[in-house]
Amino acid sequence: MTATPAAALRSAATGLPPEVRGLLGRTARTIAWGAALHWIVRGVLVAAVASLGWTALGTIIPVGIVSPLLVLVAGGLLALLLGIMRGLAPSSDLMPAACVADTEFRLHERLSTAVDLAAGRIPPTGLGGVLLRDAAQAARTAAAGAPLRPHAPAGIRWALAAAIAAVAAALLVPGLTIPATPARDTAVRIRREGRRLEQFSRQLEQRARAERAPQARRSAPKVRALGQRLQQQRMARSEALARIATLERELEQARRQLGQRIAETISPNTPSPPESLFRPSTALDQTIRQLRDLAARLGQMQNAAGEQQDLLEQLAGLAQAGEGQLPAEARRQIDEARRQIGRGDVGRGREAINIAMDDLQALSAMLADESALRLAERELDRSATRIGQGGTPSGDEAEPGEAQPARPAPGERRLREQEGELTGAPPPEGPNEGSQPGQGRLGEKLGPSTPRLQTPEQRTRVRGREGQGQLQTTELLGPGRRQPARLPEGTVGPAVVRRADEHMTRLRIPADLRRVVRRYFELLAGRR
Amino acid sequence: MEPEAFRRTFLRLKTEMQKVIVGYEALLDEVLTALVAGGHVLLEGVPGLGKTLLVKTLAQVLDLHYSRIQFTPDLMPADIIGTNVVMQDEQGRRFFEFQRGPIFSQIVLADEINRATPKTQSALLEAMQEHAVTAAGVHYTLEEPFFVLATQNPIEMEGTYPLPEAQVDRFLFKLRVPFPPLADLITIMDRTTGPALPATEQVASGESVRAMQALAREVAVATHVKDYVARVIRATHPDGEGSASLARRFVRYGASPRGAQALLLAAKVRALLAGRVNVGFEDLQRVSLPALRHRIILNFEGEAEGTDPDEIIRNVLEETPQLPRVRT
């Protein structure tokens, strides 16, 4: 049985003088670290070239989420890891170490010949003993001198230059695209999404003001800033997606906190209330409206027994209908109002109703806030999806200044929302939109006069606290302003009047205004 | 013999010869290296440079039989090897007796070897390679050490017979004797035109030379050094793996395996002189020119371009890596 050359060389170590063994061991470790440096430099070079290629490719096709810098850093780290592993594992073959030591210390092949002799790779000679002593002496001399250090790898300058070029390219090139390439299409897409988000931010702000949604109001400027940032010329897809994802996470966190507060309000003792409670419901709005009506009726009630009984029945109906949908505290206040009214204490009954109404309004505002944030998240997600898909924007994606779908008729948008189609559009502008009682300037609160009627506006100011005092409405009559029709003229039949009735019962319309709306539709039907 | 004694003896030989030979230190080193390596030397140089004197001096400092053969066009092989002559004993009976020629010496000077015909030149073949001669069917072994030094004139080509490749290949070294520098020339004039000619002493015997030759063969050679020698020899060839660029262009046939032997033997001697008992790359490079230059046969382009084989050998050494690449 013959030993393999490597095994023979390992066993040769025992036949070598200790000085030679020590020097060869140190040299083997140096070789291993030299190879490690070489691996690292090569790895960095490859990573830099890959990063440069990735950057260049990004000017032609959208290359996804991974940024060129990440490619460079990941490649460099991988090379570093492999290099360290290589450096920690020196070869057990003594011959390369002997050859290197001979060369580096100018030992004229003394060590390598000694290793060969000890391993039996060359025939024994009468000068073998002299040779080993000579090698030991040479090793001692070499060890006394400067230690062997790994040489700088040959391609280190190239690797450094390539890494610098890759970093520079990663910082400067992204966002640059070649015309008529998929990358350019994606850049256009990003800018369009930026415009869309900016436009959406305005709508979000209006809606937040209208629904008194503070979180949504705070988020709107961020959405706008993001939209403006996306419209800048040099925006890479990876950066755009990262920015959108960051804002999306921020909004999600705010929405979760809001959801926590809503859950605590609705059912403090239930750890996870049903999801349906988080949606702005018509029932909640209707309950608030009914409570407002009841509070108004209580203020005008003249101790008529029949009217009191009617109130108590309505309150009982509200409490029963709100089981599982209204906050427990609100239901308790409604029950309290029933008891107080039943005892004949109308004042305390009205006070309980007002407290219940305040609770419900606060809940309604939080739900609206949460809904607005959810909507903003959805818009961001939609933008991210579109940017991620790349390609040329299709015609059905509305852009400012481009062909837009016809604006809905008055009341139609609200109808859509009530039917569950959340479009994200804010409520129509009008007097007192988003105002706070007792705060702000009158001009800002009233806003511009309605353009729909050819009649001078009437500015009135109601003093007092919301939900209290007399309800004041103003009926403004006048010819319609001449302007292009937004909807094609159609027939208004009894079916339309009936649908209007149905919606009016569900919508948040003060009772005395219902008559105006009804008459409007009846007039339209009569014209037919 | 110990390596130190080897070195001492070598230096004494050189020093003694330098009493007569002015300058030519490298040439002396190479002649003595060839002697100790057991090879023969072809000295090439114009007349009057001291080639013959160098050989004669070498014979004087060694206790060896010396003979000189002046090669001429009418020289016959028998004039070198010897011949059977008819002899008569005391009883009047006649018999053939082999009369030994000048080859039966230990140091043979073949002066102007290229003036003899190839037939006569080839008479040296067996003697140089086998250290033996065969005459009339009888094999005669030459006494060791046997050392042939041949001289030839590179410029006077009329009436000469260039040595055949087989003959040239048997020389360990081909040494070029350059024209001496000015200072050496003045010293030569002083030494040779004065009243007293410099005298030399015998500083080594044939036995010493044989011991030195035996010790030189004991010098160890690492496997990768032998591998380098083989790659160098391969690189002198125009075709095949690892050929040097100039060899591919100008060489018709490269060095023979005998060239590898010459390279290694001479390098062993150089290693001992350097105080080592192993061959290094430096030793090989130092002897590569004299050991290989006469073994490279140029092609037509090489001849036409006047390419110097030394240039090709330097190119071979440059383009042949000593070691497989190991990074530090």
Chai-1 contact restraints between the chains, C-beta under 6 A:
chainA,res_idxA,chainB,res_idxB,connection_type,confidence,min_distance_angstrom,max_distance_angstrom,comment,restraint_id
A,T30,B,T328,contact,1.0,0.0,6.0,A-B,restraint_1
A,I31,B,T328,contact,1.0,0.0,6.0,A-B,restraint_2
A,G34,B,R327,contact,1.0,0.0,6.0,A-B,restraint_3
A,G34,B,T328,contact,1.0,0.0,6.0,A-B,restraint_4
A,A35,B,R327,contact,1.0,0.0,6.0,A-B,restraint_5
A,H38,B,R327,contact,1.0,0.0,6.0,A-B,restraint_6
A,P96,B,V326,contact,1.0,0.0,6.0,A-B,restraint_7
A,C99,B,L323,contact,1.0,0.0,6.0,A-B,restraint_8
A,V100,B,V326,contact,1.0,0.0,6.0,A-B,restraint_9
A,V100,B,T328,contact,1.0,0.0,6.0,A-B,restraint_10
A,H108,B,R276,contact,1.0,0.0,6.0,A-B,restraint_11
A,H108,B,G280,contact,1.0,0.0,6.0,A-B,restraint_12
A,E109,B,A222,contact,1.0,0.0,6.0,A-B,restraint_13
A,E109,B,V225,contact,1.0,0.0,6.0,A-B,restraint_14
A,E109,B,N278,contact,1.0,0.0,6.0,A-B,restraint_15
A,E109,B,G280,contact,1.0,0.0,6.0,A-B,restraint_16
A,R110,B,N278,contact,1.0,0.0,6.0,A-B,restraint_17
A,S112,B,A222,contact,1.0,0.0,6.0,A-B,restraint_18
A,T113,B,A220,contact,1.0,0.0,6.0,A-B,restraint_19
A,T113,B,A222,contact,1.0,0.0,6.0,A-B,restraint_20
A,T113,B,N278,contact,1.0,0.0,6.0,A-B,restraint_21
A,D116,B,A222,contact,1.0,0.0,6.0,A-B,restraint_22
A,D116,B,T223,contact,1.0,0.0,6.0,A-B,restraint_23
A,L117,B,A220,contact,1.0,0.0,6.0,A-B,restraint_24
A,R121,B,T223,contact,1.0,0.0,6.0,A-B,restraint_25
A,I122,B,A220,contact,1.0,0.0,6.0,A-B,restraint_26
A,T125,B,E218,contact,1.0,0.0,6.0,A-B,restraint_27
A,T125,B,A220,contact,1.0,0.0,6.0,A-B,restraint_28
A,G126,B,E218,contact,1.0,0.0,6.0,A-B,restraint_29
A,L127,B,E218,contact,1.0,0.0,6.0,A-B,restraint_30
A,L127,B,V277,contact,1.0,0.0,6.0,A-B,restraint_31
A,V130,B,V277,contact,1.0,0.0,6.0,A-B,restraint_32
A,L131,B,A220,contact,1.0,0.0,6.0,A-B,restraint_33
A,L131,B,V277,contact,1.0,0.0,6.0,A-B,restraint_34
A,L131,B,N278,contact,1.0,0.0,6.0,A-B,restraint_35
A,P150,B,T328,contact,1.0,0.0,6.0,A-B,restraint_36
A,H151,B,T328,contact,1.0,0.0,6.0,A-B,restraint_37
